[in-house]
Structure formats: C-alpha cells, structure tokens
Amino acid sequence: MKDTLTTTEAAKLLGFHVNTLKNWVRDGKMPAFKTLGGHYRIRIKDLIKVLRENDIPVPTQLQMSRYTVVAIDDEPGFLNLVRKCFKNHRETFDIKTFQNGYDALMDIGKQPPDLILMDIRLPHMDGYEFLTKLRHNEETRELKVIAVSGHDEERDRILDAGADDFYLKAQDINILLEKMQALANDKFLEFPRI
C-alpha cells in the first residue's frame, strides 16, 4: 500500500465529501502537505491518527500491517520492559518475545520479523550461534538485528559477527528505541519514547 492518499481518495475511503476533507486540511485538523502542483496529500498514518482521535472507525483498507519485533532474552525483566515500551502502540507494533534462540528461530522461519533484539548470552544457543544461523539462511540473512548485552566488551565481536547494532542494557531504554527507529528505515514509522 502506498504511504499517501489524495484528498479524493481519502474521502472515498471514508464516505465523506471531498470538500469536508479539504476543509479539515485547511483548518489544520488533518495534517497534509502540498505537491509541487499544489495538490494536497495526506499520509495514511496521519489519517489513521486523526480518525482514532475523533472516534471515527478506521476503514479496513487502511489497516496497515504491523511492524514486527522479535525480542530474545532469558531475562524476563528485559522482555517485560520491551513489551511495556510498546503497550500503547499495539496497532502499529507486534512484539514477540522468546527466552531462547531455538524457539525464536522456529518462529522467525515461519514469519520473519522486521527487527530482532537478541541477547548475546542465551542458554543452549548463544547470540553468536543464533546470528550465524540467521545470516546463513537465504530468507533471514537481511533481517535487522540489534544485539543486546549487559557486557560492553562484547560489542565489537558481535558487530563483527553480523549484528547491525549493539545496545548495552545499562543504557537508557530510549537509546534502544532510537536504534530501533534508525534501523527501521521508515520515516513515517514512529517508535515510542519513554
């Protein structure tokens, strides 16, 4: 699905007259931008936000697929923190948590996520082995991975092994959220801040 709609397209989806939508834009009730030709474009994420804020049902055609994050850590506290960060953003994010690499790999094989948060020190299969298996599979080798650890001395080794970024657990959780935002490579997707 494209990221923007014309005012006519948005009006048809909502069952509104196009002038109603144009008035919302002019009155500042609906965020929009103008093309070089002077025509309004509405970002789908902005349209959905305004509809929800005004208790207007969101048409099923606008229901976007959610951004999926797989978090793997044998410490329930970290997994709970990740879930807590996204609890008010369930319409945008799907957070799956696992306490070991085997279960995570099985799930990832069925439905690859958009991003993986992976603790390095996992039981049965450490983060290095997990990452090796991930990178050697044609369907998962390009997945974005943030390695997570309580030990900063592991940073260089895991990055050399193929992790896209590293998060030290002692850091503010917002640093992790910023790293996730950067790897998402989607200027319209807004990660929460705590």
C-alpha positions, 0 to 999 in steps of 0.5 A: 500500500502506498504511504499517501492518499489524495484528498479524493481518495481519502474521502472515498475511503471514508464516505465523506465529501471531498470538500469536508476533507479539504476543509479539515486540511485547511483548518489544520485538523488533518495534517497534509502537505502540498505537491509541487502542483499544489495538490494536497496529500495526506499520509495514511498514518496521519489519517489513521491518527486523526480518525482514532482521535475523533472516534471515527472507525478506521476503514479496513483498507487502511489497516496497515500491517504491523511492524514486527519485533522479535525480542530474545532474552532469558531475562524476563525483566528485559522482555517485560520492559520491551513489551511495556515500551510498546503497550500503547502502540499495539496497532502499529507494533507486534512484539514477540518475545522468546527466552531462547534462540531455538524457539525464536528461530522456529518462529522467525522461519515461519514469519520473519520479523522486521527487527530482532533484539537478541541477547548475546548470552542465551542458554543452549544457543548463544547470540553468536550461534543464533546470528550465524544461523540467521545470516546463513539462511537465504530468507533471514540473512537481511533481517535487522538485528540489534544485539543486546548485552549487559557486557560492553566488551562484547560489542565489537565481536558481535558487530563483527559477527553480523549484528547491525547494532549493539545496545548495552542494557545499562543504557537508557531504554530510549537509546534502544528505541532510537536504534530501533527507529534508525534501523527501521528505515521508515520515516513515517514509522514512529517508535515510542519514547519513554 
